């Protein structure tokens, strides 16, 4: 009985551990990275962009060289195609565009994001005007091909659109 009890105790304690390992190994492994969410406070911001009440915006319409800049540093684990989604408030046709790019300064007019007008803060996916118009962007959605590693998201103010957060996640194939 003295030998049986310690062996029984070891077996009883080890069984749940092996069951947990088996369950963990049986779960499907995620093949791509989940979205990276970047709050507005994580950005390096230059005027005339202003962080106020938990969102970024600029008071007036500007051209690219005069626009305020928000730079977000982020890291991607897996190389692939990614899209950017943002929680934005674009209340009208005169306050619904920004310049957006990754790893380089945006170019005018190709990299203008014309945001569909919102009713308060709503999630929108970044597109690029390209050769399109303010009413119809050419590149919808904009897919960014990113290598694994460090990157910079650059958003430059154009109109008084507001944003609270930005997410970078795998593009649907």
C-alpha positions in Angstrom: 0.0 0.0 0.0 2.9 2.4 0.7 4.3 1.9 -2.8 0.9 1.9 -4.5 -0.3 5.3 -3.1 2.6 7.4 -4.4 2.4 5.8 -7.9 -1.4 6.4 -7.9 -0.9 10.0 -6.9 1.7 10.7 -9.6 -0.6 9.1 -12.2 -3.6 11.1 -11.0 -1.7 14.4 -11.2 0.0 13.7 -14.5 -3.2 12.7 -16.4 -4.8 16.2 -16.5 -1.4 17.7 -17.6 -1.2 15.2 -20.6 -4.8 15.8 -21.5 -4.2 19.6 -21.5 -1.2 19.2 -23.8 -3.2 16.9 -26.2 -6.0 19.4 -26.3 -3.6 22.3 -27.0 -1.8 20.4 -29.8 -5.1 19.5 -31.4 -6.2 23.1 -31.8 -5.7 24.6 -35.3 -2.7 26.9 -35.6 -3.3 30.3 -36.9 -1.4 30.7 -40.2 -1.5 34.5 -40.4 -1.0 37.4 -38.0 -4.0 39.0 -36.4 -4.6 42.7 -36.7 -2.3 45.2 -35.0 -4.3 48.0 -33.4 -2.7 51.4 -33.0 -4.3 53.9 -30.7 -4.0 57.6 -31.6 -1.8 58.2 -28.6 0.8 55.8 -30.1 1.5 58.2 -33.0 4.3 60.8 -33.3 2.2 63.8 -34.2 3.1 67.1 -35.8 1.0 70.3 -36.2 -1.5 71.2 -37.4 -2.8 67.7 -36.3 -4.0 67.8 -32.8 -4.9 65.1 -30.3 -8.1 66.2 -28.6 -10.8 64.2 -26.7 -9.2 60.9 -27.8 -9.0 61.5 -31.5 -6.6 63.1 -34.0 -7.7 65.8 -36.5 -6.6 69.1 -38.0 -8.8 72.2 -38.1 -8.3 73.2 -41.7 -7.9 71.7 -45.2 -4.3 71.6 -46.3 -2.2 70.4 -49.2 0.2 67.6 -48.6 3.3 69.7 -47.6 1.3 71.7 -45.0 -0.6 68.8 -43.5 0.0 67.5 -40.0 1.6 64.1 -39.8 0.9 61.1 -37.6 3.6 58.4 -37.7 2.9 55.0 -36.2 5.6 52.4 -35.7 4.5 48.8 -35.9 5.8 45.3 -36.5 4.5 42.6 -38.7 5.3 38.9 -37.9 4.4 37.4 -41.2 5.0 38.8 -44.7 1.9 39.2 -46.8 -0.9 41.5 -48.0 -2.4 43.8 -45.4 -5.3 46.3 -45.2 -5.7 49.3 -42.9 -9.0 49.9 -41.1 -9.6 53.0 -39.0 -12.3 54.2 -36.6 -13.0 57.6 -38.3 -15.5 60.5 -38.2 -15.9 62.0 -41.7 -19.0 64.1 -41.2 -19.2 65.7 -44.7 -17.7 66.0 -48.1 -15.4 68.8 -46.9 -14.0 66.7 -44.0 -13.5 63.2 -45.3 -10.0 62.7 -46.7 -6.5 62.0 -45.5 -3.2 61.0 -47.1 -2.1 57.5 -46.2 1.0 55.3 -46.9 3.3 52.8 -45.3 7.1 53.2 -45.1 7.2 56.3 -47.3 5.6 59.8 -47.5 2.2 59.7 -49.2 2.0 61.2 -52.7 -0.6 63.6 -53.9 -3.2 62.8 -55.4 -2.6 59.0 -55.8 -2.5 58.3 -52.1 -5.5 60.3 -50.9 -8.0 58.2 -48.9 -11.5 59.6 -49.7 -13.5 58.3 -46.8 -17.2 57.5 -47.2 -19.1 60.0 -45.1 -19.9 58.7 -41.6 -22.5 59.4 -38.9 -20.1 59.7 -36.0 -17.2 57.4 -35.6 -17.4 54.3 -37.8 -14.9 51.8 -39.1 -13.7 52.3 -42.6 -11.1 50.5 -44.8 -8.4 52.6 -46.4 -8.5 53.0 -50.2 -6.4 55.1 -52.5 -7.7 57.6 -55.0 -5.1 56.6 -57.6 -6.4 57.8 -61.0 -10.0 57.9 -59.6 -11.9 60.9 -58.3 -13.0 62.2 -54.9 -16.3 60.3 -55.4 -14.8 57.1 -56.6 -11.3 55.9 -55.5 -9.5 53.6 -57.9 -7.8 51.2 -55.4 -10.5 49.8 -53.1 -9.4 48.5 -50.7 -5.7 49.4 -50.8 -3.6 46.3 -50.1 -0.1 46.8 -48.8 2.4 44.1 -49.4 4.6 44.0 -46.3 7.6 42.0 -45.3 8.0 40.6 -41.8 9.6 43.3 -39.5 9.3 46.9 -38.5 7.2 49.4 -40.5 5.9 53.0 -40.3 2.3 54.0 -41.1 2.2 57.6 -42.2 -1.1 59.5 -42.1 -1.0 63.2 -43.3 -4.0 65.5 -42.7 -5.8 66.9 -45.7 -9.3 67.8 -44.4 -10.7 67.8 -40.9 -11.5 64.1 -40.8 -11.0 62.6 -37.3 -9.7 59.2 -36.3 -9.5 57.3 -33.0 -7.6 54.2 -33.8 -6.0 52.3 -36.7 -5.8 48.5 -37.3 -3.5 46.8 -39.7 -4.5 43.3 -40.5 -4.2 40.5 -43.1 -6.1 41.2 -46.4 -8.8 38.7 -47.3 -7.7 36.7 -50.4 
